[in-house]
Amino acid sequence: MILKKLFMKYGIAIPALLVCIFTIADLISQGTADWQQLLLFNLLLYGVGYQFVGFAIGHLLLGDQIAEYIGWPKGNPFQFEVGIANLAIATLGILCSWYTGSFWLATAVAASVWSWGCVIGHVKDMICHKNFSAGSAGYPFYYGLLMPMLLWCLIGFGS
């Protein structure tokens, strides 16, 4: 019961935690020479791939609870489309395990456009509707803002 409550409250941050844990483990086992590539790989796989799987599951299977968490009305039919868009980005992130190079760049572009677009929508909602609920102005907002910035910094290091 306690584990379920912790997961429901903090589960959204698990992929970000995995990025940190696996990057540290990779640095210990492989050395620090390619730290940017190791961090970029883990960010694409866990921070984009698995994080967006979680977002997709939330919007597709728990639409009313997610709408309430964001501060939006329940029963919105767009939850399905948002869930599918998250699933598409998640698929790209997970495929980064098998494909590299330009595929990583394309994944970063798609994740950034979607994430920053969501951030713009949340900012608009904060300004126009004073919606500062945790799902609008909390972790998803900051994650959507900062994750693409980190992706682009790491991609810049690789060039």
TORDO-179994 format. One record per atom (N, C-alpha, C): x, y, z. Coordinates in steps of 0.2 Angstrom, whole numbers, plus 5000, padded with zeros to 4 digits. Layout:
// TORDO-179994
XYZ
...
// end
This chain:
// TORDO-179994
500449945000
500050005000
500450065000
500950075004
501450125005
501850134998
502050074995
502450074989
501950104983
501350084983
500850104978
500750184979
500750214985
500650284986
501250324984
501850294985
502450324983
502550324975
502350274972
502350264965
501850314962
501250314964
500750364962
500950434962
501350454968
501550524969
502150544965
502650494965
503350514962
503550474956
503050424954
503250384948
503350414942
503150474941
503250514935
503950534935
504350534940
505050554940
505550494940
505250434940
505650374939
506150374933
505950394927
506350394921
506950444922
506850504925
507350544926
507850524931
507650484936
508050454941
508450404938
508150364933
508550304930
509050334925
508950394922
509450434918
510050444922
509950464928
510550484933
510850414935
510450364937
510750304940
511150264935
510850264929
511250224923
511850264920
511750324920
512350364918
512950354923
512750364929
513350354934
513650284934
513150234933
513450164932
513850154926
513650184920
514050184914
514750224915
514750274918
515350314919
515850274924
515550234929
515950194933
516250134929
515850104925
516050044921
516450064915
516350124911
516650134905
517150194905
517150224911
517550284911
517250354909
517550404910
517250474908
517350504902
517750464898
517950494891
517350514887
516850474886
516250484882
515650504886
515750544892
515250554896
514650584893
514750624888
514150664884
513750614880
514050564877
513750514873
513350464878
513650444884
513350404889
512650444891
512750504893
512250544896
511650554891
511850564885
511350574879
511050514878
511350454877
511050394876
510550374882
510650384888
510250374894
509650424894
509750484892
509250534891
508750514886
509050494880
508550474875
508150414877
508450364879
508150294881
507650304887
507950324892
507550334898
507150394899
507450454898
507150514899
506650534893
506750514887
506250524882
505850454881
506150404880
505850334878
505350314884
505650304890
505250274895
504850334899
505050394899
504650444902
504050454898
504050454891
503550464887
503050404887
503350344888
502850284889
502450304895
502650324900
502250344906
501750394905
501950444901
501550494899
500950464895
501150424890
500650394886
500150354889
500350314894
499950264898
499450314902
499750364905
499350404909
498750434905
498950464899
498350494895
497950444892
498150384890
497750334886
497350294891
497550274897
497250234902
496950264908
497250324910
496950364916
496850434914
496450444908
496350504905
496050554910
495550534914
495150574918
495550604924
495950554927
496450574932
496950614930
497250604924
497750654922
497450724920
496850724917
496550784916
496450824923
496250794928
496150824934
496850844937
497350804936
498050824939
498250884935
498150894929
498350954925
497951014926
497350994929
496851054930
496351064925
496251014920
495851024915
495150984916
494650994912
494050954913
494150884911
493750844915
493750764914
493350754907
493550694904
493150674898
493350704892
493950744892
494150774886
494350724880
494050724875
494250674870
494950674867
495250734868
495950744866
496450704870
496250674875
496750634879
497050584875
496550554871
496850494867
497350524862
497250574858
497750604854
498350624857
498350654863
498950664867
499350604869
498950554871
499250484873
499650454867
499350464861
499650434855
500250474853
500250534853
500850574852
501350564857
501250554863
501750534868
502050464866
501550414864
501850354862
502250354856
502150394852
502550404846
503250424848
503250474852
503950504855
504250454859
503950414863
504250364867
504550304862
504150294857
504450244852
505150264849
505150324847
505750354845
506350344850
506150364856
506650364861
506950294863
506450244863
506650174864
507050144858
506850164852
507250144846
507950174846
508150224850
508850244850
509350194853
509050144856
509450084858
509750054852
509450054846
509650014841
509950064835
509750124835
509950164830
510250224833
510750254829
511150314832
511250364827
511650414828
511750464823
511250504821
511050514815
510450554813
509850534817
509750474818
509150454822
509050484828
509650494832
509650524838
509450594838
509650624832
509550694831
508750704830
508550664825
507750664824
507350654830
507550614834
507250594840
507250664845
507750694845
507850754849
507450804847
507350814840
506950864837
506250854839
505950794838
505250774839
505150784846
505550754851
505450764858
505450844860
505850874857
505950954859
505350984856
505150974850
504551014847
503950994852
503850934853
503250914857
503250944864
503850934867
503850954874
503851034875
504151064871
504151144871
503451164869
503151134864
502451144863
501951134869
502051084872
501651074878
501751124884
502451144884
502651204889
502251264887
502251284881
501951344879
501151344880
500851284879
500151274881
500051284889
500551254893
500451264900
500551334902
501051374899
501151444901
500451484899
500251464893
499651504891
499051484896
498951424898
498451404903
498651444910
499251444912
499351484918
499151554918
499351584912
499251654911
498451674911
498151634906
497451644904
496951624910
497151564913
496651534917
496851524924
497451554926
497751544932
497851474935
497951424930
498051354932
498751344934
498851334940
499551324943
499451254946
499051204944
499051144947
499651104946
499851054950
500451014949
500550984942
500050964939
500150944932
500250994927
500151054928
500251104923
500851144925
500951164931
501551204933
502051164937
502051104938
502451064942
502951024937
503050964940
503650924936
503550914929
502950904926
502850894919
503050964915
502951014918
503151084915
503851094915
504151084921
504951094921
505251034917
505050974917
505350924913
505350944906
504750964903
504650984896
505051044894
505151084899
505651144898
506351124897
506551084902
507251074903
507551014900
507150964899
507450904895
507650914888
507350954884
507550974878
508151014878
508251064883
508851104883
509451054885
509351004889
509950964890
510050914884
509550894880
509650854874
510150904869
509950964868
510251004864
510951024866
511051034872
511751044875
512150984873
511950924875
512350864874
512450844866
511950864862
512050854855
512550904852
512550964855
513051014853
513750994855
513850954861
514450924863
514750874858
514250834855
514450784850
514650804843
514550874842
514750894835
515450924835
// end
